Amino acid sequence: MEEATLAETDSAKVTKSDSEWRSQLTPEEYRVARRAGTERAFTGEYWATKTSGVYNCRCCGAALFGSDAKYDSGTGWPSFHEPVAAEAVATKRDRSLFMVRTEVLCARCDAHLGHVFPDGPAPTGLRYCLNSASLKLRPDAE
């Protein structure tokens, strides 16, 4: 599957059956992105990556976060202060694990990306704390 460019993030909603998602993703990618799982801290492919590029949705290829918004939050997960466009992501209240958090989803295919917290750096004050298993980095052309 080819990743989307920034201009393609507003494409039509992507819906697939459970078996289609399972055949497209590894078991870990499926568990995290389609079943709202979480990878262990400091284990994901992108938590310490400093490569310049665009982080796309692992499921549908939509452009979600730019490397220019990535920072080291010290949490062990890739963290960003803002998405490439407000409409690239969706949020919903998450009341799992005996707490209330804000879940971050791909707006195009509803993949679980992670959570957003109000303790990030300027200019937004937000920390989008995401799972590498839900992302696919498209490095900038060299």
Buried (B, 14 or more C-beta within 10 A) or exposed (E): EEBBEBEBBEEEEBEBEEEEBBEBBEEBBBBBBBEBBBBEEEEBBBBEBEEBBBBBBBBBBBBBBBBEBBEEBEEBBBBBBBBBBEEBBBBEEBEEEEEEBBBBBBBBBBBBBBBBBEEBEEEBEBBBBBBBBBBBBBEEEE
